[in-house]
Amino acid sequence: MNHHTSRRLILKGLVASAIVIGFDVCERSWVTSASATSIFESLPALDGVVYTDNATLTAASVDFGNIVHRQPIAVLKPGSINDIVQIIQFARRHQIKVAARGQGHSTYGQPQVEAGIVIEMSTLNKIHFVGTDRVVVDAGVVWSRLLQQTLQQGLTPPVLTDYLELSVGGTLSVGGIGGATHRYGVQVDNVLELEVVTGTGQIETCSQWQNRHLFTAVLAGLGQCGIIVKATIKLIPAATNTRVFQLYYDDLATFTHDQRLVINDERFDYVEGQMIAKDTGGWRYLLEAASFYSPPNIPNKSLLLAGLTYTQGTEQIEDKTYFDFLNRLAPTVAFLKSIGVWSYPHPWLNLFVPNSAVETLVSEVAANLTLADTGQGPILLYPVKTKRFQLPLFRVPKGEIVFLFALLRTADPPNSSTVTKMLNDNRKLFEKNRDLGGYQYPVNAISFSFQDWKQHFRPFWRYLISAKRRYDPDNVLTPGQGIF
Ligand SMILES: Cc1cc2nc3c(=O)[nH]c(=O)nc-3n(C[C@H](O)[C@H](O)[C@H](O)COP(=O)(O)OP(=O)(O)OC[C@H]3O[C@@H](n4cnc5c(N)ncnc54)[C@H](O)[C@@H]3O)c2cc1C
């Protein structure tokens, strides 16, 4: 190959109507030369469509973070699992990278692929079966739809994220934490079976009992060993209503003490918390807890609040339907979209802080943090129990309890100097927490080196490497995570 052709990633037959044989990386354009077709095998017919138009490619180069932009050369909207098999085998032959994109709610390019192929999972969105204790869904289904469907049979997944417009495949690739995590673990702990297309283009079924190595490499596996195409997720009986308690605290130690108390005795179904700016400057703390119930079984307020030392008179108690409670972010998101803030850059940072370090770290942050540092984005702080976590690649600090501490920043004003400052702040806080024995929850906007990943996955680094060698030997999958 001469210099010019070697700069081409040679493809063929990608677009049904025209024979596209290559992509010139420098020109960022397709090469269509009929004369050269003989050196290319043709891609088998697909059930879905491969798009190469600018609008589709540009859309796939943006995520919720709106910080990193990598333009793919093609976007597959699969019509079947077999399409994913074909595209991965094709990409492997031609040394092109591939990643699945769920809802693109990552914050730092995780679902993007420079000059590669993005697979838009949202076209694989069938809910196949709702049984008495499980639901079988395509990975492109979003949790809000899944929940609406299972609720028709009085059932719910045990754990849901705060925002329901995330894809099943997207959250199962990272973990999936929420207010019920102290009881049921993360979403990956509630998966019974997966269907996966590996980096070699094989379709494999895996579970705790079958093909376990793949199962544990894919759940919270950041898309490194396979693309989840179908999942069987546990269901439990759902209540119809929710009583929501909002309790305010002026003092961090009292707040975390009460949070630990309520997750230990499990008096609530749902426990989260936030750090909230005071009008007068400084911060106070909000314990958000909820009891799910179906009338006539009404939650007993005095039992639920017994022994809690929130600032008296600040408590707010509200009733919602179970679905409206879980879907409570929807109106806020609609508002943020309407004023354009939803598309501002979002340099988010989610950390898991060791129990013993949480007061020190959070009070240090609180002493220096201003609203400008988060662009008024929410700051989450709540404990979870590590004994509920079963999956090795979901990494949390040692100890029975760890805290999620999340600075969900919006770059406001949305310019590069705000973003750069927030990214630097993310890195500094990550390092401080790491040095205390903490971890990041890898959905963040943070620069992360090979060494950082090695440390993140230790002592399961070798396990991940061996899984990667076995299931994605040519390193085709999910480059946007920046691991391999
Ligand atoms: C508003 C908002 C609220 C959030 N709330 C929570 C929360 O409460 N709890 C929580 O845990 N997280 C939360 N997150 C983070 C979120 O769970 C992750 O960013 C998740 O990965 C996003 O899902 P997605 O479908 O948009 O995935 P994408 O951003 O599209 O993809 C995420 C990563 O997974 C890979 N991937 C996607 N689909 C598949 C698949 N089928 N198989 C293999 N790999 C795949 C992608 O290539 C990418 O690397 C929130 C994010 C936002 C923006």
The ligand as an SDF file (V2000), in Angstrom:
LIG
                    3D

 53 58  0  0  0  0  0  0  0  0999 V2000
  -29.3690   12.9750   33.9540 C   0  0  0  0  0  0  0  0  0  0  0  0
  -28.5780   11.7510   34.3140 C   0  0  0  0  0  0  0  0  0  0  0  0
  -28.8840   11.0640   35.4660 C   0  0  0  0  0  0  0  0  0  0  0  0
  -28.1530    9.9330   35.8040 C   0  0  0  0  0  0  0  0  0  0  0  0
  -28.4930    9.2720   36.9520 N   0  0  0  0  0  0  0  0  0  0  0  0
  -27.8280    8.1610   37.2890 C   0  0  0  0  0  0  0  0  0  0  0  0
  -28.1840    7.4360   38.4610 C   0  0  0  0  0  0  0  0  0  0  0  0
  -29.0760    7.8170   39.2090 O   0  0  0  0  0  0  0  0  0  0  0  0
  -27.4920    6.3020   38.7300 N   0  0  0  0  0  0  0  0  0  0  0  0
  -26.5110    5.8480   37.9080 C   0  0  0  0  0  0  0  0  0  0  0  0
  -25.9490    4.8030   38.1820 O   0  0  0  0  0  0  0  0  0  0  0  0
  -26.1350    6.5290   36.8270 N   0  0  0  0  0  0  0  0  0  0  0  0
  -26.7720    7.6750   36.5040 C   0  0  0  0  0  0  0  0  0  0  0  0
  -26.3760    8.3610   35.3890 N   0  0  0  0  0  0  0  0  0  0  0  0
  -25.2170    7.8900   34.6290 C   0  0  0  0  0  0  0  0  0  0  0  0
  -25.6580    6.8590   33.6010 C   0  0  0  0  0  0  0  0  0  0  0  0
  -26.1120    5.6860   34.2450 O   0  0  0  0  0  0  0  0  0  0  0  0
  -24.5010    6.4350   32.7020 C   0  0  0  0  0  0  0  0  0  0  0  0
  -23.8920    7.5140   32.1000 O   0  0  0  0  0  0  0  0  0  0  0  0
  -25.0210    5.4540   31.6500 C   0  0  0  0  0  0  0  0  0  0  0  0
  -23.9160    4.8520   31.0130 O   0  0  0  0  0  0  0  0  0  0  0  0
  -25.8550    6.1800   30.6350 C   0  0  0  0  0  0  0  0  0  0  0  0
  -26.6520    5.3000   29.9190 O   0  0  0  0  0  0  0  0  0  0  0  0
  -26.8120    5.5180   28.3580 P   0  0  0  0  0  0  0  0  0  0  0  0
  -27.8450    4.5750   27.8930 O   0  0  0  0  0  0  0  0  0  0  0  0
  -27.0130    6.9370   28.0220 O   0  0  0  0  0  0  0  0  0  0  0  0
  -25.3710    5.0120   27.9010 O   0  0  0  0  0  0  0  0  0  0  0  0
  -24.3240    5.6470   26.8710 P   0  0  0  0  0  0  0  0  0  0  0  0
  -23.8510    6.9570   27.4070 O   0  0  0  0  0  0  0  0  0  0  0  0
  -24.8960    5.6310   25.5280 O   0  0  0  0  0  0  0  0  0  0  0  0
  -23.1550    4.5680   26.9850 O   0  0  0  0  0  0  0  0  0  0  0  0
  -22.3990    4.4430   28.1530 C   0  0  0  0  0  0  0  0  0  0  0  0
  -21.2430    3.4660   27.9250 C   0  0  0  0  0  0  0  0  0  0  0  0
  -21.7580    2.1440   27.8320 O   0  0  0  0  0  0  0  0  0  0  0  0
  -21.5110    1.6090   26.5490 C   0  0  0  0  0  0  0  0  0  0  0  0
  -22.7380    0.9300   26.1470 N   0  0  0  0  0  0  0  0  0  0  0  0
  -23.9510    1.4860   25.8950 C   0  0  0  0  0  0  0  0  0  0  0  0
  -24.8280    0.5210   25.5920 N   0  0  0  0  0  0  0  0  0  0  0  0
  -24.1690   -0.6500   25.6610 C   0  0  0  0  0  0  0  0  0  0  0  0
  -24.5240   -2.0020   25.4430 C   0  0  0  0  0  0  0  0  0  0  0  0
  -25.7570   -2.3460   25.0820 N   0  0  0  0  0  0  0  0  0  0  0  0
  -23.5730   -2.9560   25.6040 N   0  0  0  0  0  0  0  0  0  0  0  0
  -22.3040   -2.6300   25.9620 C   0  0  0  0  0  0  0  0  0  0  0  0
  -21.9150   -1.3640   26.1700 N   0  0  0  0  0  0  0  0  0  0  0  0
  -22.8330   -0.3890   26.0230 C   0  0  0  0  0  0  0  0  0  0  0  0
  -21.1870    2.7870   25.6530 C   0  0  0  0  0  0  0  0  0  0  0  0
  -20.3480    2.4340   24.5770 O   0  0  0  0  0  0  0  0  0  0  0  0
  -20.4900    3.7140   26.6200 C   0  0  0  0  0  0  0  0  0  0  0  0
  -19.1490    3.3490   26.7780 O   0  0  0  0  0  0  0  0  0  0  0  0
  -27.0750    9.4960   35.0100 C   0  0  0  0  0  0  0  0  0  0  0  0
  -26.7510   10.2100   33.8550 C   0  0  0  0  0  0  0  0  0  0  0  0
  -27.4960   11.3310   33.5030 C   0  0  0  0  0  0  0  0  0  0  0  0
  -27.1090   12.1080   32.2870 C   0  0  0  0  0  0  0  0  0  0  0  0
  1  2  1  0
  2  3  1  0
  2 52  2  0
  3  4  2  0
  4  5  1  0
  4 50  1  0
  5  6  2  0
  6  7  1  0
  6 13  1  0
  7  8  2  0
  7  9  1  0
  9 10  1  0
 10 11  2  0
 10 12  1  0
 12 13  2  0
 13 14  1  0
 14 15  1  0
 14 50  1  0
 15 16  1  0
 16 17  1  0
 16 18  1  0
 18 19  1  0
 18 20  1  0
 20 21  1  0
 20 22  1  0
 22 23  1  0
 23 24  1  0
 24 25  2  0
 24 26  1  0
 24 27  1  0
 27 28  1  0
 28 29  2  0
 28 30  1  0
 28 31  1  0
 31 32  1  0
 32 33  1  0
 33 34  1  0
 33 48  1  0
 34 35  1  0
 35 36  1  0
 35 46  1  0
 36 37  1  0
 36 45  1  0
 37 38  2  0
 38 39  1  0
 39 40  1  0
 39 45  2  0
 40 41  1  0
 40 42  2  0
 42 43  1  0
 43 44  2  0
 44 45  1  0
 46 47  1  0
 46 48  1  0
 48 49  1  0
 50 51  2  0
 51 52  1  0
 52 53  1  0
M  END
$$$$
